Structure formats: structure tokens, C-alpha cells
Amino acid sequence: MTLRQPRALPFIAAALIAAVALSGCSSVKHLFGGRSKDKTGEPAKLVEFTPTVTVRQLWTAQIGKGEKNLGLGQHPVIVNGVVYAAAVDGGVTALDLTSGKTLWHYDSKSRLSGGPGAGDGLVVVGGLKGEVIALDAGTGQEKWTAKVNNEVISAPAIGGGMVFVHANDGRVTAFDANTGERRWFYSADVPPLTVRGNGGITLGPGLLFVPGDDGSVVALGMADGSERWRVAVAEPEGRSELERMADVDGDVVLEGIVLFATSYKNHTVAIDGPRGQVLWDSEHGGPRGLGVSNSAVVVTDRNGNVIGLDKNTGGSLWQQSGLLNRNVTAPTVQGDYVVVGDYEGVVHWIRLIDGAFAARSKAGKAVTGKPVESDGIVVVQSVDGKLTAFSLQP
């Protein structure tokens, strides 16, 4: 986990943030007084098991120099059988989903901080200095560029003739999709201390659903950015800034009219999207986002537990604790399985029915971004700028 401090903090707090960012969420016990004998924060050793599904590696591709220790969680997006991926140094690459063949490459002079967003014939990506770059989805030709006031870590969203960018200072900016001209912006308050990064924007009918660093989700009118409702996923309670951190940093998921969101402060909620009313609230959650299947919502908590929740009630279905302290990614759903990556670049398949391990494979170095699924294929991006595609065989 990497922390972000928008305002200056005393030296001790800054040192604490640096230690957490370099070593992971559970490693602050080593900050003062030498190395502890307490092993509770050590990454879990992987236990052997008999696989119940066969994983096939379809292809790999190197798209540039990856994020390494920047804490960006870069991941690709898949639209109409094409994988679009960005590297910090290396630009944007479009690849065929089934073969991994490169379709086009855009060599950016900017250092790209987020994964790309794609839709309506555009691919849009953000940079570490607030750059916004729009490309033709078919050719990779640059259409226009724009700028915001802070780095863009989350993928831009595209719809309604506009491109929506959620910058790391909490501001949402809408650009005209054809010209890049700014149409409107919305500013949100950011707490003094937050988890580095922010969730992407999810589009609904006439609305944008935007996760916030204050533990809330806000619905904005697509046409003008007006606030329609705000729902607290978790309350920022506690005596210290660290204890009050409640970021909703993973993308929220909209299914029908129901919106699912999870928070760093171990809460997950289901929200009626049009009305902004909470349908259920679970005391299981995590900082990285969630996966949704026909029957379950799956989250990974701060300690690395992978937890299945009943989609209708939020009740706990199962918990897989074999990945503790392995910096597990947000989960994605691939058929009857949940897929997560970890700090060693190991990809794990977990059965949706009971939370048992089903398969395991390797995908380069550490995986921090959420695996992405389309047409039965999962694509994983590691911090060394490598893409790996997997399919499953019974």
C-alpha cells in the first residue's frame, strides 16, 4: 500500500508514510527499534494443493517499462476483442485479445500513470504530470491532448460525447470527446492523509459514479457535473489520520441499477444507483476494489483475505486466508472462479462456490493492478510492464 499526503506533515509522519509505502500495509512494526520477532506481518507461504482447473497461458507481451514501486496499480482495458494497455515509459499499445498480436503502438513522451480508458472510438490515458491524451482506438493516432492539475492514476471514462477524468486531487473534469475542450469540472475535498491513487469513474444512465478519498461515493449529473447524491461507504472515524483513512480507491461496479463499492476501512455496500439508497452494508471490504458474479461480491481486505459476500444481502459466504500479507490485488471474476494477483507476480484462481484454491500461475514480477477479463480470457499486467493472458480448461 502506498500513502499520499496532499499537505505537509511532520517528519515522523512522513517517515511512517515512506516506510508503509516501501514495505506494505502491515510492516510499520519494523519502523522503530529494529526488527521485531513478531512474524504476524510476514507474507503467507503458498501452500501446495491439487488444482481443480487447468490454466493455459495464451500469450505474453512487453509493452514498456512498468510502474515498479510507484504504486499505480496499472491494468489494461479490453473492448471488442482488443486489449489496450499503458506503460509508465513506453506509451500505449493495442493488442489482439486472443493472439497477443500488436495492432498499433503510440509512443508517448509523457510518463503515463494510469491504465487507459476506451470507448466510443477513443482510447484515453493520463500522465504523472496531469496530461490527458486521447487516441483513435483503431489506429492509435493522437486526436487531442489536455491537462489537469494533478496526476491521473485511474482510467478515464468515455461516454455521452465526453471524456471524464478523475485526478489524484479528487477533481473530476469533463472534456469534449471530439475536441478536448473542457466542459465542466467538479471538486471534492481530500483528507490530509489518504491511500495513494483513486478509483475510476463508472458511467450510468445520465450519471457518473465517483469514488472518493473521504470514504464516500458521489453521483454526478453527466451533462453538468452537478451533485445528485452522496453515500458514505465507510465513515472516516478514529483518533489519528491513519485511523480515519476510509478511501474508496477501487472502481465501483454497476449491475443493472445496483452499485457495489468497497472501502479501505473494511466496508462494502450495495447502493440503489438512481436514488442513492444503501441496500445492504457489510463489515468486510478493502482498498483495491471488488469483483461481482451472478451470486457473489468478492473483496480483498487490507490483510490479504479474499472474501465472498452474498450479492443480495452482503452476508459472508466464505473467506480464503491463504494469501495474508501478499499485497493481493482487487479480484476479478472469470467464469466460476475469482482471480487475484500478488506481490510475487503469482496469479491465483479461487472457486466462487466455496473459496478454495483452484489453480495458480506466474505472470512476471509483482502484480498490483486488477486482472481484467473478457470472453473467458484474463489479462494481467505486472509492474515490469509485462502483459500475460490466461484461459481456463476444465
C-alpha positions as CSV (number, residue, x, y, z in Angstrom):
1,M,0.0,0.0,0.0
2,T,1.3,3.5,-0.8
3,L,0.0,6.5,1.0
4,R,-0.5,10.0,-0.3
5,Q,-0.2,13.2,1.7
6,P,-1.7,16.3,0.0
7,R,-0.5,18.6,2.7
8,A,2.8,18.8,4.6
9,L,3.1,16.5,7.6
10,P,5.7,16.4,10.4
11,F,8.9,14.4,9.8
12,I,7.8,11.4,11.9
13,A,4.5,11.1,9.9
14,A,6.4,11.5,6.7
15,A,8.8,8.8,7.7
16,L,6.0,6.5,8.7
17,I,4.3,7.0,5.3
18,A,7.6,6.2,3.5
19,A,8.0,3.1,5.5
20,V,4.5,1.9,4.8
21,A,4.8,2.7,1.1
22,L,8.0,0.8,0.7
23,S,7.2,-2.2,2.8
24,G,3.4,-2.8,2.7
25,C,0.5,-2.2,4.9
26,S,1.5,-4.5,7.8
27,S,5.2,-3.6,8.1
28,V,5.1,-0.5,10.2
29,K,6.1,-2.6,13.2
30,H,9.7,-2.5,12.0
31,L,9.9,1.3,11.7
32,F,11.3,1.9,15.2
33,G,13.6,-0.1,17.4
34,G,14.9,-2.6,15.0
35,R,13.4,-5.8,13.6
36,S,10.6,-7.4,15.5
37,K,10.4,-11.1,16.2
38,D,6.7,-11.0,15.6
39,K,6.0,-12.9,12.4
40,T,2.3,-12.0,12.1
41,G,3.1,-9.5,9.3
42,E,5.2,-11.9,7.2
43,P,3.7,-12.8,3.8
44,A,2.0,-16.2,3.9
45,K,3.9,-19.0,2.3
46,L,2.0,-20.6,-0.6
47,V,0.6,-24.0,0.3
48,E,0.6,-26.7,-2.3
49,F,-2.8,-28.0,-3.4
50,T,-4.3,-30.2,-6.2
51,P,-5.5,-27.9,-9.0
52,T,-9.2,-28.4,-10.0
53,V,-9.0,-26.4,-13.2
54,T,-6.3,-26.1,-15.8
55,V,-4.8,-22.7,-16.6
56,R,-3.5,-22.1,-20.1
57,Q,-1.1,-19.2,-20.8
58,L,-2.2,-17.9,-24.2
59,W,0.5,-15.2,-24.7
60,T,2.8,-12.6,-23.2
61,A,3.8,-9.2,-24.4
62,Q,6.2,-6.5,-23.2
63,I,4.6,-3.1,-23.5
64,G,7.4,-0.9,-22.0
65,K,8.9,0.0,-18.6
66,G,6.4,-0.7,-15.9
67,E,5.4,1.2,-12.8
68,K,7.9,-0.6,-10.5
69,N,7.4,0.9,-7.0
70,L,5.2,3.9,-8.0
71,G,2.0,2.3,-6.6
72,L,-0.1,3.0,-9.6
73,G,-1.9,-0.4,-10.0
74,Q,-1.8,-0.1,-13.8
75,H,-4.0,-2.6,-15.7
76,P,-5.3,-2.8,-19.2
77,V,-8.8,-2.4,-20.6
78,I,-10.5,-4.7,-23.1
79,V,-13.0,-3.5,-25.6
80,N,-14.4,-5.5,-28.6
81,G,-11.6,-8.1,-28.5
82,V,-8.8,-5.6,-28.3
83,V,-6.5,-5.1,-25.2
84,Y,-5.4,-1.5,-24.6
85,A,-2.5,-1.1,-22.1
86,A,-0.2,1.7,-21.0
87,A,3.3,1.6,-19.5
88,V,4.9,4.4,-17.5
89,D,7.6,4.6,-20.0
90,G,6.6,3.0,-23.3
91,G,3.3,4.6,-24.4
92,V,0.1,2.8,-25.2
93,T,-0.2,-0.5,-27.0
94,A,-3.3,-2.2,-28.6
95,L,-3.2,-6.0,-28.9
96,D,-5.5,-8.7,-30.2
97,L,-7.1,-10.4,-27.2
98,T,-6.8,-14.0,-28.4
99,S,-3.3,-13.9,-30.0
100,G,-1.5,-11.0,-28.3
101,K,-0.5,-9.6,-31.7
102,T,0.3,-5.9,-31.6
103,L,-2.2,-3.9,-33.6
104,W,-0.7,-0.5,-33.0
105,H,1.6,1.4,-30.6
106,Y,1.6,5.0,-29.5
107,D,5.0,6.2,-28.3
108,S,4.2,8.9,-25.6
109,K,6.7,11.4,-24.5
110,S,4.8,11.7,-21.2
111,R,5.2,9.2,-18.3
112,L,1.8,7.5,-18.2
113,S,0.4,6.9,-14.7
114,G,-2.9,5.2,-15.2
115,G,-4.4,2.5,-17.2
116,P,-6.3,3.6,-20.3
117,G,-10.0,4.1,-20.7
118,A,-11.6,3.1,-24.0
119,G,-15.0,3.6,-25.7
120,D,-16.8,5.5,-28.5
121,G,-13.8,5.1,-30.8
122,L,-11.3,6.6,-28.4
123,V,-8.5,5.4,-26.0
124,V,-7.7,8.0,-23.3
125,V,-4.8,7.8,-20.9
126,G,-3.5,10.1,-18.1
127,G,0.1,11.1,-17.1
128,L,2.1,11.7,-13.9
129,K,2.0,15.5,-14.6
130,G,-1.7,15.7,-15.3
131,E,-1.5,15.0,-19.0
132,V,-4.7,13.7,-20.8
133,I,-4.0,12.1,-24.1
134,A,-6.8,10.9,-26.5
135,L,-6.1,8.4,-29.3
136,D,-8.0,6.9,-32.1
137,A,-9.0,3.4,-30.9
138,G,-8.5,1.9,-34.4
139,T,-5.2,3.4,-35.3
140,G,-3.5,4.9,-32.2
141,Q,-3.3,8.3,-33.9
142,E,-3.3,11.2,-31.4
143,K,-6.6,13.1,-31.5
144,W,-6.0,15.7,-28.8
145,T,-4.3,16.4,-25.6
146,A,-5.4,18.3,-22.4
147,K,-4.1,19.0,-18.9
148,V,-5.4,18.7,-15.4
149,N,-3.8,20.0,-12.2
150,N,-2.7,16.6,-10.7
151,E,-1.6,13.2,-11.8
152,V,-4.1,10.9,-13.4
153,I,-3.9,7.4,-11.9
154,S,-7.4,6.0,-12.6
155,A,-8.5,5.2,-16.1
156,P,-10.6,8.0,-17.8
157,A,-14.2,7.2,-18.6
158,I,-15.8,7.9,-22.0
159,G,-19.5,8.4,-22.8
160,G,-22.2,10.9,-23.8
161,G,-19.8,12.7,-26.1
162,M,-17.4,13.5,-23.3
163,V,-14.2,12.1,-21.6
164,F,-14.3,12.2,-17.8
165,V,-11.0,12.3,-15.8
166,H,-10.7,11.7,-12.1
167,A,-7.4,13.3,-10.9
168,N,-5.5,12.4,-7.8
169,D,-6.6,15.7,-6.1
170,G,-10.2,14.5,-6.2
171,R,-11.2,16.8,-9.1
172,V,-13.4,15.4,-11.9
173,T,-13.0,17.1,-15.3
174,A,-15.2,16.6,-18.3
175,F,-13.7,17.2,-21.8
176,D,-15.4,17.2,-25.1
177,A,-14.7,13.9,-26.7
178,N,-14.1,15.4,-30.2
179,T,-12.0,18.4,-29.4
180,G,-10.7,18.0,-25.8
181,E,-12.2,21.3,-24.8
182,R,-13.1,21.4,-21.1
183,R,-16.9,21.3,-20.5
184,W,-17.1,21.3,-16.7
185,F,-15.3,20.3,-13.5
186,Y,-16.3,19.1,-10.0
187,S,-14.0,19.5,-7.0
188,A,-14.0,17.2,-3.9
189,D,-12.4,17.7,-0.6
190,V,-9.4,15.3,0.0
191,P,-8.5,14.3,3.6
192,P,-4.9,15.1,4.9
193,L,-3.8,11.5,4.5
194,T,-5.1,9.0,2.0
195,V,-4.1,5.8,0.2
196,R,-2.3,6.7,-3.0
197,G,-4.5,6.6,-6.0
198,N,-8.2,6.8,-6.6
199,G,-11.0,4.9,-8.1
200,G,-12.1,5.3,-11.7
201,I,-15.4,6.8,-12.8
202,T,-18.3,4.4,-13.5
203,L,-20.9,5.5,-16.0
204,G,-24.6,5.0,-15.6
205,P,-27.7,6.4,-17.4
206,G,-27.1,10.2,-17.2
207,L,-24.9,9.8,-14.2
208,L,-21.2,9.4,-13.2
209,F,-20.5,7.4,-10.0
210,V,-17.2,8.7,-8.5
211,P,-15.5,7.0,-5.5
212,G,-13.9,9.4,-3.0
213,D,-10.9,9.5,-0.6
214,D,-13.3,10.5,2.2
215,G,-15.0,7.1,2.1
216,S,-18.0,8.1,0.0
217,V,-19.4,7.6,-3.5
218,V,-20.9,10.6,-5.2
219,A,-23.3,10.6,-8.2
220,L,-22.8,13.5,-10.6
221,G,-25.0,14.6,-13.5
222,M,-23.2,13.6,-16.7
223,A,-24.3,16.8,-18.5
224,D,-23.1,19.4,-16.0
225,G,-21.3,17.7,-13.1
226,S,-24.0,18.6,-10.5
227,E,-24.0,16.5,-7.4
228,R,-27.1,14.3,-7.3
229,W,-26.4,12.3,-4.1
230,R,-23.6,11.2,-1.8
231,V,-23.4,7.9,0.1
232,A,-20.8,7.0,2.8
233,V,-19.3,3.6,2.2
234,A,-17.4,4.0,5.4
235,E,-17.1,6.8,8.0
236,P,-13.7,8.3,8.5
237,E,-13.6,7.7,12.2
238,G,-10.6,7.4,14.5
239,R,-8.1,9.4,16.7
240,S,-5.4,9.7,14.1
241,E,-5.3,10.5,10.4
242,L,-4.2,6.9,9.8
243,E,-7.2,5.5,11.7
244,R,-9.6,7.8,9.8
245,M,-8.5,6.7,6.3
246,A,-11.6,5.4,4.6
247,D,-10.7,5.7,0.9
248,V,-12.9,4.1,-1.8
249,D,-10.0,3.6,-4.2
250,G,-11.2,0.7,-6.3
251,D,-13.7,1.2,-9.2
252,V,-17.3,0.8,-8.2
253,V,-19.3,-1.7,-10.2
254,L,-22.8,-1.1,-11.6
255,E,-25.0,-4.0,-12.4
256,G,-28.5,-3.0,-13.5
257,I,-29.4,-0.3,-11.1
258,V,-27.3,-1.6,-8.2
259,L,-23.9,-0.1,-7.4
260,F,-21.3,-2.0,-5.4
261,A,-18.5,-0.2,-3.6
262,T,-15.8,-1.2,-1.1
263,S,-13.6,0.9,1.3
264,Y,-10.2,0.7,2.8
265,K,-12.0,0.8,6.2
266,N,-13.4,-2.7,5.6
267,H,-16.9,-1.9,4.5
268,T,-18.7,-2.9,1.3
269,V,-22.1,-1.5,0.3
270,A,-24.8,-2.1,-2.3
271,I,-26.5,1.1,-3.4
272,D,-29.6,1.8,-5.4
273,G,-27.9,3.8,-8.2
274,P,-30.7,6.1,-9.3
275,R,-31.8,7.0,-5.7
276,G,-28.6,6.7,-3.7
277,Q,-30.1,4.5,-1.0
278,V,-28.0,1.8,0.7
279,L,-29.5,-1.7,0.2
280,W,-27.0,-3.5,2.4
281,D,-23.8,-2.8,4.3
282,S,-21.1,-5.4,5.1
283,E,-18.3,-5.1,7.5
284,H,-15.9,-6.8,5.1
285,G,-14.1,-4.7,2.5
286,G,-10.8,-3.5,1.2
287,P,-8.8,-0.8,-0.5
288,R,-8.5,-2.2,-4.0
289,G,-11.9,-2.7,-5.4
290,L,-14.2,-5.7,-5.9
291,G,-15.4,-8.4,-8.3
292,V,-19.1,-9.3,-9.0
293,S,-20.5,-12.6,-10.2
294,N,-24.1,-13.7,-10.6
295,S,-24.4,-14.6,-7.0
296,A,-21.5,-13.1,-5.1
297,V,-19.5,-9.9,-4.5
298,V,-15.8,-10.6,-3.8
299,V,-13.4,-8.3,-2.0
300,T,-9.8,-8.5,-0.7
301,D,-9.2,-6.8,2.6
302,R,-6.1,-4.9,3.8
303,N,-4.6,-8.1,5.2
304,G,-5.0,-10.2,2.0
305,N,-8.1,-12.1,2.9
306,V,-10.2,-12.8,-0.1
307,I,-13.9,-12.8,1.0
308,G,-17.1,-13.8,-0.8
309,L,-20.3,-11.9,0.1
310,D,-23.8,-12.8,-0.8
311,K,-24.8,-10.4,-3.6
312,N,-28.3,-9.9,-2.3
313,T,-27.7,-9.5,1.4
314,G,-24.0,-8.8,1.9
315,G,-23.7,-11.8,4.2
316,S,-20.4,-13.6,4.3
317,L,-20.2,-16.7,2.2
318,W,-16.6,-17.8,2.6
319,Q,-13.1,-16.4,3.4
320,Q,-9.8,-17.5,1.8
321,S,-6.9,-16.6,4.2
322,G,-4.1,-18.3,2.4
323,L,-2.8,-15.1,0.9
324,L,-2.2,-13.0,4.0
325,N,0.2,-10.0,3.7
326,R,0.9,-10.8,0.0
327,N,-0.4,-7.4,-1.2
328,V,-3.3,-9.1,-3.1
329,T,-4.9,-7.2,-5.9
330,A,-8.6,-6.5,-6.4
331,P,-10.4,-9.6,-7.6
332,T,-12.0,-10.2,-10.9
333,V,-14.4,-12.9,-11.9
334,Q,-13.6,-15.5,-14.7
335,G,-16.4,-18.0,-15.1
336,D,-16.8,-19.9,-11.8
337,Y,-13.6,-18.5,-10.3
338,V,-12.1,-15.4,-8.7
339,V,-8.7,-14.2,-10.0
340,V,-6.2,-12.2,-8.0
341,G,-2.5,-11.4,-8.3
342,D,0.1,-10.8,-5.6
343,Y,3.5,-9.2,-4.8
344,E,5.5,-12.0,-6.3
345,G,3.6,-12.0,-9.6
346,V,1.7,-15.1,-8.8
347,V,-1.9,-15.3,-10.1
348,H,-4.4,-17.3,-8.1
349,W,-7.7,-18.8,-9.1
350,I,-10.2,-19.3,-6.3
351,R,-13.5,-21.2,-6.6
352,L,-16.6,-18.9,-6.3
353,I,-18.6,-21.7,-4.7
354,D,-16.5,-22.2,-1.6
355,G,-13.4,-20.0,-1.7
356,A,-11.0,-22.9,-2.2
357,F,-7.8,-22.5,-4.3
358,A,-8.3,-24.0,-7.8
359,A,-5.2,-23.1,-9.7
360,R,-2.0,-20.9,-9.7
361,S,0.3,-19.5,-12.4
362,K,3.0,-16.8,-12.8
363,A,2.9,-13.5,-14.6
364,G,6.2,-11.6,-14.4
365,K,7.0,-9.5,-11.3
366,A,4.6,-8.1,-8.8
367,V,1.0,-7.6,-9.9
368,T,-0.7,-4.6,-8.3
369,G,-3.4,-3.8,-10.8
370,K,-6.7,-5.7,-11.0
371,P,-6.8,-8.6,-13.5
372,V,-9.1,-7.9,-16.4
373,E,-11.5,-10.4,-18.0
374,S,-13.3,-10.6,-21.4
375,D,-14.6,-13.5,-23.4
376,G,-13.3,-16.0,-20.9
377,I,-9.7,-14.6,-21.1
378,V,-8.0,-12.9,-18.2
379,V,-5.2,-10.4,-18.9
380,V,-2.8,-9.4,-16.1
381,Q,-0.3,-6.5,-16.1
382,S,2.8,-6.8,-13.9
383,V,4.9,-3.9,-12.6
384,D,7.7,-4.6,-15.1
385,G,5.4,-3.8,-18.0
386,K,4.5,-7.3,-19.0
387,L,1.1,-8.5,-20.1
388,T,0.1,-12.1,-19.7
389,A,-3.2,-13.7,-20.9
390,F,-4.7,-16.8,-19.5
391,S,-7.7,-19.0,-20.3
392,L,-9.2,-21.9,-18.3
393,Q,-9.7,-25.5,-19.3
394,P,-11.9,-27.9,-17.2
